[in-house]
């Protein structure tokens, strides 16, 4: 039995792995694009660190 011989199961697994890799790469590209769009929009970028954020309060009248 030769080691280099490919079985039909290996070909199917390769196809699934390539498909999953493409889906994962697409997801990463989507998240990266949303991040760039959020940063590109400008304005204040504040984190959610459980502290008082003055940008969320309305000025007193």
Steps between C-alpha positions, in 0.01 A plus 500: 500500500655826386496801729455755217180336376195723551173349601165648398443599863809722494374683193166570668671621816724728297195652333331560834816646651545740208134604524525558873822696450329726247205558733737582786702738280176669393393542863837651592477737202148603607609575857805690373285703261253590774787602728655721232161658425442575868843657542478685168169658602685702762359643817585387846588136539435403859542161658257324727705484820223570754598861556306823463481606138414866458409450134185307597355762733289793392615848600312659790256774405 
